[in-house]
């Protein structure tokens, strides 16, 4: 028994709850700070009474005890690591309170208070390591990671393999490879080659049928259900709970209870917010449609399919290249003379159900069109029509990178996708060498899908363990035939090795 204490950033699947239990029972390691999904807050509070248990959702709307703050030291506040993630936290905050027009100064005030609150929790905690289900991407998680990186405490976290129920362990937000503990291949609950091949073949069949993962299709169905007069009433019901949750931002519990709106008041505010939100989305859609062009007979172009944001796929997974406007500018600058870069918006960005209007403004589209050689393509054009005609596809970390390589189109990625290193995909990395990277992609191309499939199987077998990070992914893989029961052993072996627990 070591008595080691660590910070734990948990997600909503039972895998992470079970992991904490096994670390305690087998090794005597307990979380000193638990920042996680509301589903496990009661469990963590009862299981680890000496642990600082923090509900991530409540922190991200401003519900925390102001009396427990401590001033963040200048050596942390002024460090490049913390400043980077503080900026990311300001951006991610936009998504959390979608029914209010939160100005920059209000967000800045909130981030300052939350930083001092989190530091107050760290002051008393004897934390030696940080373990996370995945790279944090909401305000509280990003601030906590920034503090730990400033202190030299690196985080172990996991990337979800999007083609199957596997995870890739990573170290720090440089996403360095974590060796799988020796003997992993002999454990019965780690990926078997037959299972990996089945999932890769399932993914290839989707590509062959020119289908994407069905997430966007489900969102589209829900979007239609909440449109029109009947849908407006559904939008109001959808908004009332969010309005009520957000009423206490920056207020003490006592003041919040006094300001909590009546049922009629909450409904009136919900109606107003629905109208505001719907107007913002309509304005985004009309602006994009006004400047986007049909695909026509264009061929031999480069393609950039934008990510939905603010979201993990760009911040923090994009690293220093998480700014998509800057990424598009870099991509356009690397192309041969005469080759255009076509950019298409992510469908979720313009959906009511996805809160995407908080992560874009019409100015973003206008600024894209000021980049030489860049054009916006009609959002009704099929992604597969674009991928099939493109010479090269750019992405920050998207699964589109895999989809393109399976149809022999090379991919250049800017960030840290889980499939990094797959033949036919090229890491842009440093902007200074970007032109050389794109020249290599255009000249070398991508291998045949048979070769890609084999290399993908080998990559997963070498770098992944069994496991599914989030409830959303559990539901997705279940629909594809996976049985949801998860075993903690693979993740436990990696975490124990990282923590030096033998």
C-alpha positions in Angstrom: 0.0 0.0 0.0 1.6 3.3 -1.2 -0.8 6.0 0.0 -0.2 7.8 -3.3 -2.8 10.5 -4.0 -3.6 11.7 -7.5 -6.0 14.1 -9.3 -8.7 12.3 -11.3 -10.6 13.7 -14.2 -13.4 11.2 -14.7 -16.0 10.7 -17.4 -19.5 9.2 -17.1 -18.9 5.5 -17.8 -18.6 3.1 -15.0 -15.1 2.1 -16.2 -13.6 5.2 -14.5 -15.5 4.6 -11.2 -14.3 1.0 -11.2 -10.7 2.2 -11.9 -10.6 4.4 -8.9 -11.9 1.6 -6.7 -9.3 -0.9 -7.9 -6.5 1.7 -7.4 -7.6 2.1 -3.8 -8.2 -1.6 -3.0 -5.1 -3.0 -4.7 -2.5 -0.2 -4.3 -3.8 2.1 -1.6 -3.9 5.0 -4.1 -6.7 7.4 -3.6 -7.8 10.5 -5.6 -7.1 13.8 -3.8 -9.2 15.7 -6.3 -12.0 14.3 -8.3 -13.3 16.4 -11.1 -16.0 14.6 -13.1 -19.3 13.8 -14.5 -22.4 14.4 -12.3 -23.3 10.7 -12.5 -20.4 9.7 -10.2 -20.3 12.7 -7.8 -22.3 11.0 -5.0 -20.3 7.8 -5.4 -17.0 9.6 -5.2 -18.1 11.7 -2.2 -19.0 8.5 -0.3 -16.1 6.3 -1.4 -13.4 8.9 -0.8 -14.5 11.2 2.1 -11.1 13.0 2.2 -11.2 13.8 -1.5 -12.1 17.2 -3.0 -15.0 16.0 -5.2 -16.0 18.6 -7.8 -18.9 18.4 -10.2 -17.6 19.6 -13.5 -21.0 20.7 -14.9 -21.7 22.9 -11.8 -18.2 24.5 -12.0 -18.7 25.3 -15.7 -21.9 27.3 -15.0 -20.3 29.2 -12.0 -21.7 27.2 -9.1 -18.9 26.9 -6.5 -18.1 28.1 -3.0 -16.3 31.5 -3.2 -15.1 31.3 0.4 -12.7 28.5 -0.5 -10.6 30.4 -3.0 -6.8 31.0 -2.8 -4.9 33.4 -4.9 -3.2 31.7 -7.9 0.6 32.4 -7.5 2.2 34.5 -10.2 4.6 31.8 -11.1 1.6 29.7 -12.2 -0.6 32.5 -13.6 2.2 33.9 -15.8 3.5 30.6 -17.0 3.1 29.8 -20.7 1.3 26.5 -19.9 -1.3 28.1 -17.8 -1.9 31.1 -20.1 -2.4 28.8 -23.0 -5.1 26.8 -21.2 -6.7 29.9 -19.7 -7.3 31.2 -23.2 -8.8 27.8 -24.2 -11.0 27.9 -21.1 -12.4 31.3 -22.1 -13.3 29.9 -25.5 -14.8 26.7 -24.3 -17.0 28.6 -21.8 -19.1 30.0 -24.7 -20.8 26.6 -25.1 -21.9 26.2 -21.4 -24.4 29.0 -21.1 -26.0 29.2 -24.5 -29.1 31.1 -23.4 -27.3 34.2 -22.4 -25.2 36.7 -24.3 -22.0 36.4 -22.2 -19.6 39.2 -22.8 -15.8 38.8 -22.7 -15.5 40.7 -19.4 -18.1 38.5 -17.7 -16.3 35.3 -18.9 -13.0 36.8 -17.8 -14.4 37.5 -14.3 -15.7 34.0 -14.1 -12.5 32.4 -15.2 -10.5 34.4 -12.7 -12.8 33.2 -9.9 -12.7 29.6 -11.0 -8.9 29.7 -11.3 -8.6 30.8 -7.7 -11.2 28.3 -6.5 -9.4 25.4 -8.2 -6.0 26.6 -6.8 -7.6 26.7 -3.4 -8.4 23.0 -3.8 -4.9 22.2 -4.9 -3.2 24.0 -2.0 -4.4 21.4 0.5 -4.2 18.4 -1.8 -0.9 16.4 -1.9 -1.2 15.5 -5.5 1.7 13.7 -7.2 0.0 12.7 -10.5 -3.0 13.5 -12.7 -5.1 10.8 -14.4 -7.8 11.6 -16.9 -10.4 9.7 -18.8 -9.7 12.0 -21.8 -8.0 15.3 -22.4 -10.2 17.9 -20.6 -12.0 20.3 -22.9 -14.3 22.4 -20.7 -13.3 25.4 -18.6 -12.7 23.8 -15.3 -10.7 20.8 -16.7 -8.6 23.1 -19.0 -7.7 25.4 -16.1 -6.8 22.4 -13.9 -4.6 20.9 -16.6 -2.9 24.3 -17.1 -2.1 24.5 -13.4 -0.6 21.0 -13.3 1.4 21.5 -16.5 2.8 24.8 -15.0 3.8 22.8 -11.9 5.4 20.0 -14.0 2.8 17.4 -13.2 2.0 15.5 -16.5 -1.4 14.0 -17.1 -2.1 10.5 -18.3 -5.2 10.4 -20.4 -6.8 8.3 -23.2 -7.9 8.9 -26.8 -11.0 7.1 -28.1 -10.4 4.9 -31.2 -13.3 6.1 -33.3 -13.6 2.9 -35.3 -14.0 0.5 -32.4 -14.2 0.1 -28.6 -10.5 0.7 -27.9 -8.5 3.5 -26.2 -5.0 4.8 -26.8 -3.1 6.1 -23.7 -1.3 9.4 -24.0 1.0 11.4 -21.8 0.6 15.2 -21.4 -1.0 17.5 -23.9 1.9 16.8 -26.2 0.1 13.5 -26.6 3.3 11.4 -26.2 3.0 7.7 -26.7 2.6 5.6 -23.5 4.1 2.1 -23.8 1.5 -0.7 -23.1 2.7 -2.6 -20.0 4.7 -5.8 -20.7 2.6 -8.9 -21.0 -0.4 -7.0 -22.3 -0.8 -9.3 -25.3 -1.4 -12.3 -22.9 -4.3 -10.6 -21.0 -7.6 -11.9 -22.2 -9.4 -8.6 -21.9 -7.2 -6.6 -24.2 -7.8 -6.3 -27.9 -7.7 -9.5 -29.9 -6.7 -9.3 -33.5 -10.0 -10.9 -34.6 -12.0 -8.2 -32.7 -9.9 -5.4 -34.2 -10.3 -6.8 -37.7 -14.0 -7.0 -37.3 -14.3 -3.3 -36.3 -11.9 -2.2 -39.0 -13.9 -4.1 -41.6 -17.1 -2.6 -40.2 -15.6 0.9 -40.7 -14.4 0.0 -44.2 -17.9 -1.2 -45.1 -19.2 2.2 -44.1 -16.7 3.9 -46.3 -17.5 1.6 -49.2 -21.1 2.5 -48.9 -20.1 6.2 -48.7 -21.7 6.5 -45.3 -20.3 8.3 -42.3 -20.9 7.4 -38.6 -24.6 7.9 -38.0 -24.2 10.6 -35.3 -24.9 13.5 -37.7 -27.9 11.6 -39.2 -29.4 11.3 -35.7 -28.9 15.0 -35.0 -30.5 15.8 -38.3 -33.6 13.8 -37.4 -33.8 15.5 -34.0 -33.3 18.9 -35.8 -36.3 18.3 -38.0 -38.4 17.2 -34.9 -37.9 20.6 -33.2 -38.5 22.7 -36.3 -41.7 24.5 -37.2 -44.6 25.6 -34.8 -44.7 22.3 -32.9 -41.0 22.1 -32.7 -40.9 25.6 -31.1 -42.8 24.3 -28.1 -40.2 21.5 -27.8 -37.4 24.0 -28.0 -38.9 26.0 -25.1 -39.1 22.9 -23.0 -35.6 22.0 -23.9 -34.5 25.6 -22.9 -36.3 25.9 -19.6 -34.0 23.6 -17.7 -30.9 25.2 -19.1 -32.2 28.7 -18.2 -32.9 27.5 -14.6 -29.4 25.9 -14.3 -27.7 29.1 -15.5 -29.5 31.5 -13.2 -26.9 31.3 -10.5 -23.7 32.2 -12.4 -21.3 34.2 -10.1 -23.9 34.3 -7.3 -23.8 32.7 -3.9 -26.3 29.9 -3.2 -28.4 32.3 -1.0 -28.6 34.9 -3.7 -29.3 32.3 -6.4 -32.3 31.0 -4.5 -33.7 34.5 -4.2 -33.1 35.1 -7.9 -34.5 31.8 -9.2 -37.2 32.6 -11.6 -40.8 31.5 -11.1 -42.3 28.9 -13.5 -43.8 31.7 -15.6 -40.6 33.7 -15.5 -38.5 30.8 -16.5 -40.8 30.1 -19.4 -40.7 33.7 -20.6 -36.9 33.7 -20.4 -36.8 30.4 -22.3 -39.0 31.7 -25.1 -36.7 34.8 -25.4 -33.6 32.7 -25.4 -35.1 30.3 -28.0 -35.8 33.2 -30.3 -32.4 34.7 -29.8 -30.7 31.3 -30.4 -32.8 30.6 -33.5 -32.1 34.0 -34.9 -28.3 33.6 -34.4 -28.3 30.2 -36.1 -30.4 31.5 -39.0 -28.0 34.4 -39.4 -25.0 32.0 -39.5 -26.8 29.8 -42.0 -27.8 32.7 -44.3 -24.3 34.2 -44.1 -22.7 31.0 -45.1 -25.1 30.2 -47.9 -24.6 33.7 -49.3 -20.9 33.3 -49.7 -20.7 29.5 -50.4 -20.5 28.3 -54.0 -21.7 25.1 -55.7 -19.2 22.4 -56.4 -20.0 22.1 -60.1 -17.4 20.2 -62.1 -14.4 21.1 -59.9 -11.7 18.4 -59.4 -8.1 18.2 -58.2 -8.6 20.6 -55.4 -7.5 20.4 -51.7 -10.2 20.0 -49.1 -10.6 21.2 -45.5 -13.7 19.9 -43.7 -14.2 22.2 -40.7 -14.6 20.7 -37.2 -17.5 21.5 -35.0 -16.4 23.8 -32.2 -15.8 24.6 -29.5 -15.0 21.0 -28.9 -12.2 18.6 -27.9 -11.2 17.8 -31.5 -9.6 21.2 -31.9 -8.9 22.4 -28.3 -6.9 20.7 -26.9 -6.4 17.9 -29.4 -5.2 20.4 -32.0 -2.3 21.4 -29.9 -0.7 24.7 -31.1 -2.6 24.2 -34.4 -6.1 24.2 -32.8 -7.1 27.5 -34.4 -9.0 26.5 -37.5 -8.8 29.8 -39.3 -5.0 29.8 -38.8 -5.0 26.1 -40.0 -6.9 27.0 -43.2 -4.5 29.8 -43.8 -1.5 27.5 -43.4 -3.0 24.8 -45.6 -3.7 27.3 -48.4 -0.1 28.7 -48.3 1.3 25.2 -48.9 -0.5 24.3 -52.1 0.9 24.4 -55.6 0.1 27.4 -57.8 -3.4 27.0 -59.2 -4.7 24.5 -56.7 -7.7 25.8 -54.7 -8.6 24.9 -51.2 -12.3 24.2 -50.7 -13.7 24.6 -47.2 -17.0 23.2 -46.0 -18.7 23.9 -42.7 -19.5 21.0 -40.2 -23.2 20.3 -40.2 -23.5 20.4 -36.4 -22.2 24.0 -36.4 -25.5 25.2 -37.8 -27.8 22.9 -35.8 -30.0 24.1 -33.0 -29.3 21.0 -31.0 -25.5 21.3 -31.0 -24.9 24.8 -29.6 -22.6 25.4 -32.5 -23.7 29.0 -32.9 -21.6 29.8 -29.9 -18.4 28.8 -31.6 -18.7 30.7 -34.9 -19.7 34.2 -36.1 -20.4 35.4 -39.7 -17.0 37.1 -39.5 -15.3 33.7 -39.5 -16.7 33.0 -43.0 -15.9 36.4 -44.3 -12.3 36.1 -43.0 -11.9 32.7 -44.7 -12.8 34.2 -48.0 -10.1 36.8 -47.6 -7.5 34.0 -47.8 -6.0 33.7 -51.3 -7.1 30.5 -53.1 -9.8 29.6 -50.5 -13.5 29.0 -51.4 -16.5 28.0 -49.3 -18.5 25.1 -50.8 -22.3 24.7 -50.5 -23.1 22.9 -47.3 -25.6 20.7 -49.2 -22.8 19.1 -51.2 -22.0 15.5 -50.1 -18.8 15.2 -48.2 -18.1 12.1 -50.2 -18.3 14.0 -53.5 -15.7 16.3 -52.1 -13.4 13.6 -50.7 -13.6 11.6 -53.9 -12.6 14.5 -56.1 -9.9 16.0 -53.7 -6.2 15.6 -54.2 -5.5 16.0 -50.5 -7.7 16.4 -47.4 -6.7 18.6 -44.4 -8.1 18.1 -40.9 -7.0 19.0 -37.4 -7.8 15.6 -35.9 -11.0 14.4 -37.6 -12.0 10.8 -38.5 -12.4 12.2 -42.0 -8.6 11.5 -42.1 -9.3 7.8 -41.9 -12.2 7.9 -44.3 -10.1 9.7 -46.9 -7.2 7.2 -46.6 -9.6 4.3 -47.2 -10.5 5.8 -50.6 -6.8 6.4 -51.4 -6.8 10.1 -50.7 -3.8 11.4 -48.7 -4.5 13.3 -45.5 -2.6 16.1 -43.7 -3.5 16.5 -40.0 -2.6 19.4 -37.8 -3.1 18.1 -34.3 -2.9 14.8 -32.4 -5.4 12.3 -33.9 -5.4 8.8 -32.4 -4.5 7.4 -35.8 -1.3 9.5 -36.0 1.4 7.7 -38.0 -0.9 5.7 -40.2 0.6 5.4 -43.7 -1.2 7.8 -46.0 -1.6 10.4 -43.3 0.9 13.2 -42.8 1.6 15.2 -39.7 1.9 18.9 -40.4 3.5 19.6 -37.0 5.7 22.7 -37.4 4.3 25.4 -39.7 7.9 26.0 -40.9 8.0 22.6 -42.6 4.3 22.5 -43.7 5.1 23.0 -47.4 7.4 20.0 -47.4 4.8 17.9 -45.7 2.1 18.8 -48.2 4.4 18.2 -51.1 5.1 14.7 -49.7 1.4 14.0 -49.4 0.7 15.1 -52.9 3.5 13.1 -54.4 3.4 10.0 -52.3 -0.4 9.8 -52.0 -2.1 7.1 -49.9 -1.8 3.3 -50.1 -4.6 1.1 -51.3 -7.4 0.5 -48.8 -6.2 -3.1 -48.3 -2.8 -1.8 -47.1 -4.5 0.9 -45.0 -6.7 -1.7 -43.3 -3.8 -3.9 -42.4 -1.8 -1.0 -41.1 -4.7 0.2 -39.1 -5.2 -3.2 -37.5 -1.5 -3.2 -36.6 -1.6 0.4 -35.2 -4.6 -0.5 -32.9 -3.0 -3.7 -31.8 0.3 -2.0 -30.9 -1.0 1.2 -29.2 -4.5 0.5 -27.9 -6.3 -1.2 -25.0 -9.9 -2.3 -24.6 -12.2 0.4 -23.3 -14.8 3.1 -24.1 -14.4 6.6 -22.6 -17.8 8.3 -22.7 -21.4 7.3 -22.5 -22.1 8.7 -26.0 -19.5 6.4 -27.4 -20.9 3.5 -25.4 -24.3 4.1 -27.1 -22.7 4.4 -30.5 -20.7 1.1 -30.3 -23.7 -0.7 -28.8 -25.7 0.1 -31.9 -22.9 -1.5 -33.9 -23.1 -4.7 -32.0 -20.8 -4.2 -29.0 -21.8 -5.5 -25.6 -21.4 -2.6 -23.2 -19.8 -4.5 -20.3 -16.3 -3.1 -19.7 -13.5 -4.6 -17.8 -11.2 -2.3 -15.8 -8.0 -4.5 -16.1 -6.5 -3.0 -19.3 -6.9 0.6 -18.1 -5.8 -0.3 -14.6 -2.6 -1.9 -15.8 -1.7 1.3 -17.8 -2.5 3.7 -15.0 -0.7 1.6 -12.3 2.4 1.5 -14.5 2.2 5.2 -15.0 1.8 5.8 -11.2 4.7 3.5 -10.4 2.5 1.1 -8.5 4.1 -2.1 -9.7 
